Amino acid sequence: MPDTSALLGLPYLLPSQAQKHVTHNEALRLLDILVQLSVAATGAETPPPAPAEGDSYILGAAPTGAWAGQPGSVAAWVDGAWLFAAPRPGWRAWDSTAGELRIWDGAGWVLPPAAPELDRMGVNATADAVNRLAVASDAALFTHDGAGHQLKINKAADGDTAALLFQSGFTGHAEMGLAGDTDFALKVSPDGAAWTQALSAEAASGAVTLPGGVRLGGTGADLLDTYESGVWTPEAGDAASGGATAGATTASGRYIRTGDQVFVCFTLEEVDTTGLTGGNDLFIRGLPYSARNHPSSRFAGQVRLSNVGFASAPFLYLSAGDAALRLGQNVSGGSPGYVAVSDLTSGTARISGSLTYRA
């Protein structure tokens, strides 16, 4: 019968042995060190100057001093002396300073192998070749580990898709993410087959586009589906369309359209009426949109004139379906009159104004 145990090298009590308590206590010391082994350092080679009772270390390849000749061993300070234990493959020790678990593999104290990489995993659900992670649960929680938290969805190339798909009865009805490019998009579908893009955010500029428009005020409210701003070129003429066109040294205009509301402003300077019919009404043409063609559509705006003869304060006037402005004048006791071509002083007349109307 051997004197020590096969795995931990604990001394056995022998028949007729004197002072059996000495052998028993030696075995308890080894058990106290090796069971639930925790060390202060791994790879230590110089004994500490003032160890405390129970301090334990995993020794390095070339320990010195009182540790000399014990490479790789476990050294523990017990009863005023260093007690050494030679490890066997599979022994485990917790390095309390590094916060790491170490395992003796027969040649050194190594970190345990990383968790195995799984081909697929199902949590209360069956994973398959496409859905390699499948979870059936009332909810799923991804929380922080002391600070923030990111859930990352990565694609291989810009032309691929990285998105979240929202389904009902396994039919897709909403998808958001990067679909075929690097712009963020939100799409919706009534049946999982026909998709409409509701929102996009341009990656380069951050500009947001709402291709389907915006409905303000709830169900049944008008859909705001247009916003546009730009320039237009006003021109003075002697007819709403066709006819002759006046020259001008400055002819500039801007517009903003929000839904069916259009705001325009313009300036004409040094208008030359040569070639126009003097008795015709003066029209300002080139509006970016025609007025809504409805019997109740009549629009008026402000105008400022220079070197233009008029009997009363003028105003801009746009009638239903028209795309040309006229200069109106209120006439006491009668219908409004309009500024004629002959009312302008050719070459020096100036006209500027603004108007809001429905397109």
C-alpha positions, 0 to 999 in steps of 0.5 A: 500500500502506498504512503500517499494518495494518487491525486493530491499526494495526501499522506495516509495513516499507517498501521501502528503508526505513532503520533497519527495526528501529525500525519492527519494534520499534514493532510489537512494542510494540503487539503486547505491549500489545494481545495478551492485553490486561490493564489495571489499571483501566477508565474511568481519567482521571488518570495514575498518578504513578509507573507501572511498565513495561507498566502499562496502562489503559482510559481514561474519557470525559474523561482529563486530563494526559498522557492528555488527548484519548484518551477510550476508548483503551488507554494503556500505559507503555512506555519511559518514555512513554505509548503509546496505541491506539484500540480497534476493535469487538470488542477485549477487555481483562481488568480485573485489579482488578475481575476483569471482562472488558470489550469495546469495542462501538464506543461504550464498554468494556462487560461481555460479554452474559450467557449466553443463556437456553436454552429446554431443555437435555439432557445425554446425554439428550433434554429435552422441554416438561415436562422442560426439563432432562434429564441421563443420568449415573451421578451429578450433583454440585452443590457449594459455591462457597466456603461452603454450597450450597442446591438450591432447588425453588420453587412458584408458590402454596401449592396447587401442588407442590414435591417430589422424586419418586423413580422405578423404571423411570419409576414413582414410588414415593416423593415428599417435599416440599411437596404442596398446602400448606406442610407437609413430607410424605413419601409412598410408593406400591407402583405409582405410582398409590395413595399413602400419606402416611408422614410430615408435618411441620407448617410452623407448629409443626414437629410431626411426624406418622407417619400410618402408624405406626412399626415397631420391631424389624424386619419382623414387629414390632408396628406402633406406630400410636397415641399419644394423651394427654388427660383423662377424667372418673371417676365412682363408681357402684354398677354397671359400667354404668348404675345410680346415680352418686355425686356428687363435688366433684372428679372429674378424670383423665388418660391416655396411650396408646402403642400398646395400652398405656394409663396412667390416673390419677384423683382423686375427692374428697368422694364422696357416695353418696346414692342408691346401693345400699349392698350393691353393689360400688363401680365407677369408670367413665369409662375412655377405653378398655376393657380388651382382651377376652382371658382372660389380661387382668387388670390391677391398680394402686395406689390411695389411700383416705381415709374408706373402710373396708377389711380389707386393703391395697386395689388397683385391679382391671380385668378383661378387656373392662371399662371400669370399675375396682373396688377389690379387697382380698386376703382371706387363704385366699379369693378377693379381695373388693371394696370396697362402696358402704357402705364409703365415708363418704358426703360425705368419702370420697376415692379416687385411683389409677393403672393401666396396662392394654392396650386 
